[in-house]
Amino acid sequence: MKYLIVVEKSESGYSAYSPDLPGCVSTGKTPEETEANMKEAIQFHIEGLKTEGFPVPAPSTRSAYVEVAA
């Protein structure tokens, strides 16, 4: 499955979350490290959902950019 993640700059590095997986978050010093950490977090999160008998949400969030005059 392919989940959208949002990576944001923080005071100490970067943080990420997936809108399709509430509560699944990760951090890192660089965007690349944060993405790698988030991949591991998603795998762990999904394993936990399965272990507890909860359904695994299908990826449904999409992203788009819009251009505006600034």
C-alpha positions as CSV (number, residue, x, y, z in Angstrom):
1,M,0.0,0.0,0.0
2,K,1.1,3.6,-0.6
3,Y,0.2,6.1,2.2
4,L,0.6,9.9,1.9
5,I,2.8,11.4,4.5
6,V,3.2,15.1,5.4
7,V,6.7,16.2,6.4
8,E,7.0,19.5,8.2
9,K,10.0,21.5,9.5
10,S,10.2,21.7,13.3
11,E,12.5,23.5,15.7
12,S,14.7,20.5,16.1
13,G,14.5,18.9,12.7
14,Y,11.5,17.4,10.9
15,S,8.3,15.6,11.8
16,A,5.8,13.6,9.7
17,Y,2.4,12.1,9.9
18,S,-0.1,10.3,7.7
19,P,-3.6,11.6,7.5
20,D,-4.9,8.1,6.8
21,L,-3.3,6.6,9.9
22,P,-4.3,8.8,12.9
23,G,-1.7,8.7,15.7
24,C,1.1,7.5,13.4
25,V,3.9,10.0,13.6
26,S,7.7,10.2,13.4
27,T,10.6,12.6,13.4
28,G,14.1,13.0,12.1
29,K,17.0,15.4,11.6
30,T,16.5,15.6,7.8
31,P,13.6,15.2,5.5
32,E,15.1,11.9,4.2
33,E,15.6,10.5,7.7
34,T,12.1,11.5,8.6
35,E,10.6,9.7,5.6
36,A,12.6,6.6,6.4
37,N,11.5,6.7,10.0
38,M,7.9,7.3,9.0
39,K,8.0,4.2,6.7
40,E,9.1,2.1,9.7
41,A,6.4,3.8,11.9
42,I,3.7,3.0,9.4
43,Q,4.8,-0.7,9.2
44,F,4.8,-0.9,13.0
45,H,1.4,0.9,13.2
46,I,-0.2,-1.5,10.7
47,E,1.3,-4.5,12.6
48,G,-0.2,-3.2,15.8
49,L,-3.6,-2.7,14.2
50,K,-3.6,-6.3,12.9
51,T,-2.5,-7.7,16.2
52,E,-5.3,-5.9,18.0
53,G,-7.9,-7.0,15.5
54,F,-8.5,-3.5,14.1
55,P,-9.0,-2.9,10.4
56,V,-6.1,-1.4,8.4
57,P,-7.4,1.8,6.8
58,A,-6.9,1.9,3.0
59,P,-4.9,4.8,1.7
60,S,-7.4,7.4,0.6
61,T,-5.8,10.8,1.1
62,R,-4.4,12.6,-1.9
63,S,-2.4,15.8,-2.3
64,A,-2.3,18.6,-4.7
65,Y,-0.6,22.0,-5.0
66,V,-2.4,25.1,-6.1
67,E,-0.6,28.2,-7.4
68,V,-1.7,31.6,-6.1
69,A,-0.2,35.1,-6.4
70,A,1.6,36.0,-3.2
